[in-house]
Amino acid sequence: MKFFNMLLRSTVRHSVFPFAMQNGAKKYLFLTTPQRSFPCRTLILSPALKKQISSSSTEKLDLDGWKNVMRSGMQEEVGETSEGEEDSTLAATRELVEMWRLAGKTVPENISEEELKTFMECSTKSSKKKYLKYLAVKEKVKKASKVKQEKQKEAKRERLEKAKENDTAELRNTFLLQFWSKSMDKIHNWRSAQAMIFGQPLVFDMAYENYMSRREMENTVNQLMESEGWNRRAMDPFHLHFCNLKVDGPYHKEFAKRYGEAWDNLFVTVTEQSHTDVFPRDKLIYLTADSPNVMKTFEHDKIYIVGSVVDRSIQTGLSLAHAKRLKLTTERLPLERYLKWESGAKNLTLDQMIRILLTLKDTGDWMEALKFVPKRKYEAFVDTSLYSKHKTDTGRITKVFEFSNSQKKVKKPFAENSFRKQNQKKWWVVEEP
């Protein structure tokens, strides 16, 4: 038995003792035998090694970091799966468009991802066909305009070459200064900057994006761009406000796409707030074709609001209901008084409205301002001079007639009582006997 104990101690010393020497725990390393008798002996190490083992085993894990890592991994997996699904759906829609092209339907040759997404948003098959037809027509118009520009460039180049060959180019001498396009742009920008400080505000209400389709919204943006151009080139421009314009909304994305880097340099105030929060309510006038109130004169101290909506289905009362909800005064242009209207709704485009308002602001003449109404909508102008003369003549006749009737009514009792008046005796006259 002693021999086995000595053998066990020697093996433990050769195996554990060098490890304990490295960690500086030689004096705490020993072997103990339990007091009770067991069929086999157990090896018990020193407390120093116990502390090291317990500290290494009971180290706290960073659960928050582990959770973040797991969540990020899950998000990456979900993002990868969603991107894969989107790619698969886009590929399927592209194949569908190619099949329709092979079937002989009007389909554009090149289609972008945004156009594919809008194509996928179309609910019915007929709406999808109409949208593809619209894109195809748009593509043809662009190609035709490019071909026309190239032809014009070639013709100009040929004219210059012929002029050089014939030496017919003469120097032009004039005492008038030539205004270049850059200098004119500087003048227009300076006027627009002054209007932003001192000019009369004009509000375009952008709260109708949910009532229009994508094509109608694109037409609205086109008209707003034309309106901004006409206002910038005017002698006395308005201070334009685009109210209720949501950031990263459909309007904002379309404007950023059309203008590009120039969107941030426009002399236009863009805000997400409503016009009732920006301006006092008593100075606001909402211009709508459905208003019962007729606009008589242009008021320079008021702020006019124009609804930015292009409605092909002509939803009557849409802007009027919006103005009534906000408790604003409404007015409409006096088209019936100055124009012989033929047929159709009395709705005008946004660029026509701003040109009418600019002319009214400068001249105050309705006949001059309403020339911007398309001639296909009315037959001719009403002769307002005859209308005013007829009005004054009829008023004069009615007044004379009323005066004559009153005179007759007054003279009638005197005529009836004339005999009694003659026979009436006067008390101050004394009769002689």
KOLTOR-882682 format. One record per residue (C-alpha): residue number from 1; x, y, z. Coordinates in Angstrom, 3 decimals, always signed. Example, Ala and Ser with C-alpha at 12.3 -4.5 7.8 and 13.67 -1.06 7.14 Angstrom:
<rs>
(r 1; (+12.300; -4.500; +7.800)) (r 2; (+13.670; -1.060; +7.140)) 
</rs>
This chain:
<rs>
(r 1; (+0.000; +0.000; +0.000)) (r 2; (+2.823; +2.382; +0.820)) (r 3; (+4.379; +1.590; -2.496)) (r 4; (+1.239; +2.610; -4.344)) (r 5; (+1.037; +5.873; -2.378)) (r 6; (+4.605; +6.770; -3.232)) (r 7; (+4.013; +5.961; -6.885)) (r 8; (+0.909; +8.155; -6.967)) (r 9; (+2.728; +11.082; -5.333)) (r 10; (+5.596; +10.864; -7.789)) (r 11; (+3.242; +10.891; -10.783)) (r 12; (+1.320; +13.880; -9.429)) (r 13; (+4.522; +15.802; -8.758)) (r 14; (+5.821; +15.186; -12.239)) (r 15; (+2.471; +16.142; -13.846)) (r 16; (+1.038; +19.017; -11.712)) (r 17; (+4.091; +20.478; -9.971)) (r 18; (+5.646; +22.157; -13.047)) (r 19; (+2.277; +23.778; -13.862)) (r 20; (+1.998; +25.099; -10.307)) (r 21; (+5.575; +26.427; -10.434)) (r 22; (+4.735; +28.528; -13.478)) (r 23; (+1.710; +30.068; -11.735)) (r 24; (+3.506; +30.623; -8.415)) (r 25; (+1.350; +28.283; -6.355)) (r 26; (+3.870; +25.657; -5.328)) (r 27; (+3.389; +25.910; -1.591)) (r 28; (-0.382; +25.603; -1.866)) (r 29; (-0.274; +22.398; -3.846)) (r 30; (-0.661; +19.242; -1.818)) (r 31; (-2.479; +15.978; -1.768)) (r 32; (-4.940; +15.084; +0.917)) (r 33; (-6.643; +11.872; +1.651)) (r 34; (-10.174; +11.904; +2.955)) (r 35; (-10.776; +10.762; +6.489)) (r 36; (-13.446; +8.328; +5.459)) (r 37; (-12.557; +5.212; +3.631)) (r 38; (-13.725; +5.129; +0.016)) (r 39; (-13.138; +2.474; -2.518)) (r 40; (-11.085; +4.945; -4.573)) (r 41; (-9.094; +8.008; -3.610)) (r 42; (-9.868; +11.494; -5.035)) (r 43; (-7.388; +14.174; -6.000)) (r 44; (-8.028; +17.600; -4.386)) (r 45; (-6.042; +20.580; -5.624)) (r 46; (-5.079; +23.752; -3.782)) (r 47; (-7.393; +26.791; -3.351)) (r 48; (-5.296; +28.902; -5.770)) (r 49; (-6.056; +26.611; -8.677)) (r 50; (-9.698; +26.487; -7.594)) (r 51; (-9.923; +30.276; -7.776)) (r 52; (-8.384; +30.354; -11.240)) (r 53; (-10.720; +27.664; -12.533)) (r 54; (-13.795; +29.268; -10.947)) (r 55; (-12.887; +32.727; -12.287)) (r 56; (-12.399; +31.376; -15.796)) (r 57; (-15.653; +29.432; -15.676)) (r 58; (-17.784; +32.193; -14.118)) (r 59; (-16.818; +35.025; -16.484)) (r 60; (-19.913; +37.105; -17.369)) (r 61; (-20.991; +37.128; -20.984)) (r 62; (-21.939; +40.417; -22.695)) (r 63; (-25.562; +39.517; -23.407)) (r 64; (-26.439; +42.877; -24.965)) (r 65; (-23.625; +42.619; -27.471)) (r 66; (-24.570; +39.044; -28.238)) (r 67; (-28.203; +40.073; -28.811)) (r 68; (-27.151; +42.910; -31.115)) (r 69; (-24.985; +40.554; -33.130)) (r 70; (-27.820; +38.065; -33.452)) (r 71; (-30.321; +40.756; -34.408)) (r 72; (-28.016; +42.221; -37.035)) (r 73; (-27.556; +38.763; -38.475)) (r 74; (-31.310; +38.247; -38.601)) (r 75; (-31.818; +41.644; -40.265)) (r 76; (-29.172; +40.866; -42.855)) (r 77; (-30.870; +37.565; -43.589)) (r 78; (-34.289; +39.262; -43.865)) (r 79; (-32.826; +42.023; -46.069)) (r 80; (-31.179; +39.470; -48.309)) (r 81; (-34.408; +37.494; -48.600)) (r 82; (-36.488; +40.648; -49.286)) (r 83; (-33.986; +41.849; -51.899)) (r 84; (-34.061; +38.431; -53.474)) (r 85; (-37.856; +38.475; -53.573)) (r 86; (-37.901; +41.983; -55.108)) (r 87; (-35.364; +40.953; -57.732)) (r 88; (-37.426; +37.899; -58.572)) (r 89; (-40.653; +39.937; -58.896)) (r 90; (-38.926; +42.562; -61.059)) (r 91; (-37.501; +39.824; -63.267)) (r 92; (-40.964; +38.277; -63.579)) (r 93; (-42.514; +41.615; -64.576)) (r 94; (-39.757; +42.185; -67.139)) (r 95; (-40.503; +38.784; -68.640)) (r 96; (-44.202; +39.691; -68.752)) (r 97; (-43.418; +42.948; -70.572)) (r 98; (-41.235; +41.062; -73.057)) (r 99; (-44.045; +38.584; -73.673)) (r 100; (-46.457; +41.445; -74.372)) (r 101; (-43.933; +42.975; -76.778)) (r 102; (-43.658; +39.677; -78.654)) (r 103; (-47.454; +39.511; -78.727)) (r 104; (-47.510; +42.807; -80.657)) (r 105; (-48.768; +45.148; -77.935)) (r 106; (-47.552; +48.734; -77.535)) (r 107; (-44.698; +48.404; -75.055)) (r 108; (-41.640; +50.681; -74.549)) (r 109; (-38.249; +49.356; -75.570)) (r 110; (-36.480; +50.494; -72.393)) (r 111; (-38.160; +50.518; -68.994)) (r 112; (-36.588; +51.495; -65.663)) (r 113; (-37.035; +49.916; -62.233)) (r 114; (-39.246; +52.775; -61.006)) (r 115; (-41.523; +52.350; -64.003)) (r 116; (-41.640; +48.612; -63.359)) (r 117; (-42.639; +49.244; -59.743)) (r 118; (-45.436; +51.586; -60.826)) (r 119; (-46.478; +48.966; -63.384)) (r 120; (-46.684; +46.409; -60.563)) (r 121; (-48.818; +48.792; -58.492)) (r 122; (-51.495; +48.906; -61.212)) (r 123; (-54.441; +46.872; -59.993)) (r 124; (-56.124; +45.810; -63.248)) (r 125; (-54.854; +44.467; -66.537)) (r 126; (-56.345; +47.350; -68.520)) (r 127; (-54.566; +49.912; -66.321)) (r 128; (-51.273; +48.078; -66.895)) (r 129; (-51.819; +48.154; -70.663)) (r 130; (-52.642; +51.857; -70.580)) (r 131; (-49.549; +52.627; -68.524)) (r 132; (-47.285; +50.720; -70.923)) (r 133; (-48.910; +52.489; -73.872)) (r 134; (-48.288; +55.836; -72.174)) (r 135; (-44.605; +54.942; -71.676)) (r 136; (-44.297; +53.830; -75.310)) (r 137; (-45.800; +57.086; -76.627)) (r 138; (-43.550; +59.082; -74.317)) (r 139; (-40.504; +57.207; -75.582)) (r 140; (-41.482; +57.863; -79.218)) (r 141; (-41.883; +61.589; -78.540)) (r 142; (-38.423; +61.734; -76.956)) (r 143; (-36.874; +59.944; -79.910)) (r 144; (-38.606; +62.261; -82.380)) (r 145; (-37.400; +65.346; -80.498)) (r 146; (-33.829; +64.013; -80.490)) (r 147; (-33.958; +63.351; -84.232)) (r 148; (-35.332; +66.854; -84.813)) (r 149; (-32.552; +68.433; -82.749)) (r 150; (-29.907; +66.488; -84.643)) (r 151; (-31.377; +67.619; -87.977)) (r 152; (-31.368; +71.237; -86.825)) (r 153; (-27.729; +70.941; -85.741)) (r 154; (-26.754; +69.450; -89.098)) (r 155; (-28.603; +72.197; -91.000)) (r 156; (-26.897; +74.870; -88.919)) (r 157; (-23.513; +73.280; -89.536)) (r 158; (-24.134; +73.196; -93.291)) (r 159; (-25.153; +76.863; -93.307)) (r 160; (-21.978; +77.839; -91.466)) (r 161; (-19.841; +75.833; -93.871)) (r 162; (-21.511; +77.461; -96.897)) (r 163; (-21.012; +80.904; -95.366)) (r 164; (-17.312; +80.184; -94.862)) (r 165; (-16.937; +78.966; -98.431)) (r 166; (-18.698; +81.970; -99.960)) (r 167; (-17.221; +84.496; -97.502)) (r 168; (-20.603; +86.221; -97.179)) (r 169; (-20.410; +86.625; -93.425)) (r 170; (-20.400; +90.328; -92.616)) (r 171; (-19.517; +91.962; -89.348)) (r 172; (-22.493; +93.463; -87.560)) (r 173; (-21.870; +96.819; -85.966)) (r 174; (-24.538; +98.281; -83.680)) (r 175; (-24.736; +100.785; -80.861)) (r 176; (-27.169; +98.564; -78.903)) (r 177; (-25.866; +96.251; -76.222)) (r 178; (-26.653; +92.580; -76.613)) (r 179; (-28.262; +90.802; -73.684)) (r 180; (-27.027; +87.277; -73.284)) (r 181; (-29.063; +84.507; -71.699)) (r 182; (-26.823; +84.435; -68.615)) (r 183; (-27.347; +88.129; -67.942)) (r 184; (-31.123; +87.740; -68.359)) (r 185; (-31.098; +84.822; -65.927)) (r 186; (-29.281; +86.987; -63.406)) (r 187; (-31.918; +89.716; -63.786)) (r 188; (-34.771; +87.227; -63.332)) (r 189; (-33.105; +85.659; -60.303)) (r 190; (-32.577; +89.083; -58.749)) (r 191; (-36.273; +89.925; -59.168)) (r 192; (-37.283; +86.585; -57.663)) (r 193; (-34.963; +87.176; -54.700)) (r 194; (-36.531; +90.597; -54.136)) (r 195; (-40.010; +89.040; -54.351)) (r 196; (-39.096; +86.576; -51.600)) (r 197; (-38.506; +89.555; -49.293)) (r 198; (-40.984; +92.198; -50.451)) (r 199; (-43.342; +90.428; -52.880)) (r 200; (-46.947; +89.319; -52.464)) (r 201; (-47.204; +85.623; -51.504)) (r 202; (-48.962; +83.110; -53.744)) (r 203; (-49.606; +79.643; -52.312)) (r 204; (-49.796; +76.342; -54.187)) (r 205; (-51.572; +73.764; -52.028)) (r 206; (-49.930; +70.315; -52.335)) (r 207; (-52.495; +68.416; -50.259)) (r 208; (-54.029; +66.507; -53.201)) (r 209; (-51.440; +63.801; -53.859)) (r 210; (-53.829; +61.077; -52.646)) (r 211; (-56.531; +62.129; -55.137)) (r 212; (-54.413; +61.743; -58.289)) (r 213; (-52.856; +58.942; -60.253)) (r 214; (-49.180; +58.913; -61.130)) (r 215; (-49.751; +60.367; -64.599)) (r 216; (-51.881; +63.179; -63.181)) (r 217; (-49.222; +63.929; -60.582)) (r 218; (-46.542; +64.111; -63.291)) (r 219; (-48.737; +66.537; -65.254)) (r 220; (-49.180; +68.602; -62.096)) (r 221; (-45.408; +68.817; -61.618)) (r 222; (-45.006; +69.883; -65.267)) (r 223; (-47.539; +72.682; -64.788)) (r 224; (-45.885; +73.784; -61.540)) (r 225; (-42.518; +73.986; -63.284)) (r 226; (-44.056; +76.122; -66.040)) (r 227; (-45.714; +78.309; -63.399)) (r 228; (-42.387; +78.844; -61.658)) (r 229; (-40.807; +79.821; -64.986)) (r 230; (-43.555; +82.336; -65.856)) (r 231; (-43.374; +83.831; -62.378)) (r 232; (-39.577; +84.149; -62.533)) (r 233; (-39.745; +85.964; -65.900)) (r 234; (-42.440; +88.423; -64.762)) (r 235; (-41.748; +92.092; -64.069)) (r 236; (-43.262; +91.907; -60.583)) (r 237; (-43.196; +88.222; -59.552)) (r 238; (-44.997; +86.576; -56.653)) (r 239; (-43.318; +84.978; -53.671)) (r 240; (-44.246; +81.355; -54.355)) (r 241; (-45.017; +79.000; -51.466)) (r 242; (-45.347; +75.221; -51.860)) (r 243; (-47.312; +74.258; -48.733)) (r 244; (-48.157; +70.728; -47.514)) (r 245; (-45.186; +69.344; -49.474)) (r 246; (-44.030; +66.201; -47.665)) (r 247; (-40.336; +65.370; -47.650)) (r 248; (-39.597; +62.173; -49.614)) (r 249; (-43.200; +62.200; -50.811)) (r 250; (-44.357; +61.757; -54.421)) (r 251; (-44.219; +65.491; -55.158)) (r 252; (-40.771; +65.908; -53.593)) (r 253; (-39.314; +62.922; -55.445)) (r 254; (-40.695; +64.119; -58.775)) (r 255; (-39.370; +67.661; -58.244)) (r 256; (-35.924; +66.354; -57.268)) (r 257; (-35.943; +64.112; -60.339)) (r 258; (-36.898; +66.930; -62.739)) (r 259; (-34.854; +69.803; -61.323)) (r 260; (-31.851; +67.814; -60.112)) (r 261; (-29.314; +69.990; -58.312)) (r 262; (-31.262; +73.159; -59.177)) (r 263; (-34.074; +72.126; -56.791)) (r 264; (-32.136; +73.456; -53.787)) (r 265; (-31.396; +76.761; -55.573)) (r 266; (-34.969; +77.710; -56.525)) (r 267; (-36.419; +80.976; -55.228)) (r 268; (-39.433; +79.157; -53.788)) (r 269; (-40.428; +78.592; -50.164)) (r 270; (-41.121; +74.886; -49.574)) (r 271; (-42.700; +73.739; -46.313)) (r 272; (-44.556; +70.773; -44.855)) (r 273; (-46.834; +73.094; -42.872)) (r 274; (-50.303; +74.074; -43.953)) (r 275; (-50.974; +77.571; -45.277)) (r 276; (-53.237; +78.221; -42.294)) (r 277; (-50.225; +77.733; -40.005)) (r 278; (-47.967; +80.041; -42.030)) (r 279; (-50.320; +82.961; -42.810)) (r 280; (-53.201; +84.632; -40.935)) (r 281; (-56.526; +83.050; -41.782)) (r 282; (-58.365; +86.326; -42.483)) (r 283; (-55.992; +87.190; -45.366)) (r 284; (-56.299; +83.863; -47.207)) (r 285; (-58.535; +83.463; -50.283)) (r 286; (-58.885; +80.030; -51.892)) (r 287; (-59.419; +80.177; -55.669)) (r 288; (-61.674; +77.362; -56.873)) (r 289; (-63.991; +77.008; -59.868)) (r 290; (-66.805; +75.657; -57.644)) (r 291; (-67.007; +78.692; -55.361)) (r 292; (-70.309; +80.629; -55.277)) (r 293; (-68.435; +83.928; -54.759)) (r 294; (-67.239; +85.766; -57.882)) (r 295; (-63.901; +87.561; -57.785)) (r 296; (-64.476; +91.244; -58.635)) (r 297; (-61.049; +92.861; -58.228)) (r 298; (-57.522; +91.721; -57.465)) (r 299; (-56.602; +92.592; -53.878)) (r 300; (-52.900; +93.223; -53.305)) (r 301; (-53.091; +92.788; -49.533)) (r 302; (-54.607; +89.286; -49.731)) (r 303; (-52.902; +85.911; -50.153)) (r 304; (-54.395; +83.741; -52.900)) (r 305; (-54.260; +79.935; -52.780)) (r 306; (-54.361; +77.674; -55.840)) (r 307; (-54.961; +73.942; -55.474)) (r 308; (-52.198; +71.903; -57.137)) (r 309; (-54.370; +69.250; -58.714)) (r 310; (-54.829; +67.936; -62.254)) (r 311; (-58.076; +65.993; -62.291)) (r 312; (-59.044; +64.354; -65.563)) (r 313; (-62.135; +62.776; -64.057)) (r 314; (-63.157; +66.269; -62.792)) (r 315; (-64.126; +65.595; -59.202)) (r 316; (-66.366; +68.594; -58.646)) (r 317; (-66.205; +70.276; -55.277)) (r 318; (-62.883; +68.754; -54.193)) (r 319; (-60.994; +72.002; -53.579)) (r 320; (-64.151; +73.752; -52.331)) (r 321; (-64.690; +71.063; -49.696)) (r 322; (-61.036; +71.316; -48.659)) (r 323; (-61.360; +75.099; -48.253)) (r 324; (-64.599; +74.750; -46.279)) (r 325; (-62.976; +72.280; -43.903)) (r 326; (-60.303; +74.893; -43.217)) (r 327; (-62.980; +77.654; -42.936)) (r 328; (-61.427; +79.842; -45.639)) (r 329; (-63.084; +82.357; -47.952)) (r 330; (-63.378; +81.157; -51.543)) (r 331; (-63.644; +82.948; -54.885)) (r 332; (-63.792; +82.071; -58.571)) (r 333; (-62.832; +83.960; -61.709)) (r 334; (-65.639; +85.928; -63.460)) (r 335; (-65.529; +83.861; -66.639)) (r 336; (-69.278; +84.134; -67.367)) (r 337; (-69.227; +87.921; -67.269)) (r 338; (-66.380; +88.438; -69.747)) (r 339; (-66.490; +85.276; -71.894)) (r 340; (-69.182; +83.529; -73.920)) (r 341; (-68.454; +80.057; -72.639)) (r 342; (-69.147; +77.246; -75.069)) (r 343; (-68.850; +73.929; -73.263)) (r 344; (-66.781; +72.013; -70.757)) (r 345; (-65.749; +72.580; -67.180)) (r 346; (-64.423; +75.975; -66.145)) (r 347; (-61.176; +74.556; -64.794)) (r 348; (-57.873; +76.103; -65.861)) (r 349; (-54.330; +74.780; -65.650)) (r 350; (-51.869; +76.044; -63.063)) (r 351; (-49.699; +77.937; -65.555)) (r 352; (-52.798; +79.660; -67.000)) (r 353; (-53.889; +80.676; -63.498)) (r 354; (-50.555; +82.237; -62.593)) (r 355; (-50.401; +84.166; -65.891)) (r 356; (-53.906; +85.534; -65.262)) (r 357; (-52.978; +86.542; -61.711)) (r 358; (-49.711; +88.171; -62.834)) (r 359; (-51.568; +90.236; -65.461)) (r 360; (-54.213; +91.273; -62.931)) (r 361; (-51.495; +92.266; -60.503)) (r 362; (-49.741; +94.450; -63.098)) (r 363; (-52.694; +95.967; -64.999)) (r 364; (-55.924; +95.149; -63.165)) (r 365; (-57.640; +94.626; -66.549)) (r 366; (-59.822; +91.516; -66.753)) (r 367; (-60.034; +91.618; -70.551)) (r 368; (-56.253; +91.550; -70.798)) (r 369; (-55.864; +88.858; -68.136)) (r 370; (-58.466; +86.455; -69.534)) (r 371; (-56.681; +86.298; -72.893)) (r 372; (-54.673; +83.431; -71.413)) (r 373; (-57.805; +81.260; -71.282)) (r 374; (-57.632; +78.745; -74.186)) (r 375; (-59.717; +79.931; -77.144)) (r 376; (-61.210; +76.482; -77.666)) (r 377; (-63.200; +76.912; -74.446)) (r 378; (-65.082; +80.116; -75.301)) (r 379; (-66.683; +81.653; -78.363)) (r 380; (-65.828; +85.333; -77.903)) (r 381; (-65.481; +88.118; -75.360)) (r 382; (-68.564; +89.864; -74.035)) (r 383; (-68.792; +93.580; -74.872)) (r 384; (-68.715; +94.971; -71.354)) (r 385; (-69.265; +98.567; -72.537)) (r 386; (-72.701; +97.705; -73.943)) (r 387; (-73.447; +95.719; -70.831)) (r 388; (-72.652; +98.666; -68.557)) (r 389; (-74.560; +101.136; -70.830)) (r 390; (-77.597; +98.878; -70.903)) (r 391; (-77.421; +98.597; -67.166)) (r 392; (-77.274; +102.368; -66.646)) (r 393; (-80.010; +103.028; -69.226)) (r 394; (-82.354; +100.524; -67.659)) (r 395; (-81.645; +101.988; -64.252)) (r 396; (-82.382; +105.504; -65.495)) (r 397; (-85.640; +104.385; -67.134)) (r 398; (-86.841; +102.642; -64.007)) (r 399; (-86.072; +105.723; -61.902)) (r 400; (-87.982; +108.051; -64.289)) (r 401; (-90.893; +105.639; -64.402)) (r 402; (-91.038; +105.450; -60.617)) (r 403; (-90.870; +109.268; -60.349)) (r 404; (-93.690; +109.761; -62.877)) (r 405; (-95.859; +107.198; -61.133)) (r 406; (-95.311; +108.910; -57.809)) (r 407; (-96.271; +112.265; -59.344)) (r 408; (-99.444; +110.772; -60.766)) (r 409; (-100.334; +109.271; -57.436)) (r 410; (-99.782; +112.617; -55.744)) (r 411; (-101.788; +114.650; -58.305)) (r 412; (-104.697; +112.249; -58.469)) (r 413; (-106.390; +113.263; -55.183)) (r 414; (-106.122; +116.964; -56.132)) (r 415; (-107.893; +116.249; -59.417)) (r 416; (-110.690; +114.403; -57.689)) (r 417; (-111.256; +117.147; -55.093)) (r 418; (-110.912; +120.097; -57.464)) (r 419; (-114.699; +120.905; -57.471)) (r 420; (-114.887; +120.786; -53.700)) (r 421; (-111.823; +122.979; -53.504)) (r 422; (-113.483; +125.623; -55.693)) (r 423; (-116.695; +125.635; -53.611)) (r 424; (-114.830; +125.825; -50.321)) (r 425; (-115.278; +129.145; -48.561)) (r 426; (-112.398; +131.130; -47.185)) (r 427; (-112.843; +132.231; -43.590)) (r 428; (-110.814; +135.387; -43.956)) (r 429; (-112.940; +136.705; -46.809)) (r 430; (-116.040; +138.605; -45.607)) (r 431; (-119.003; +138.531; -47.930)) (r 432; (-120.956; +141.735; -48.502)) (r 433; (-124.743; +141.647; -48.007)) 
</rs>
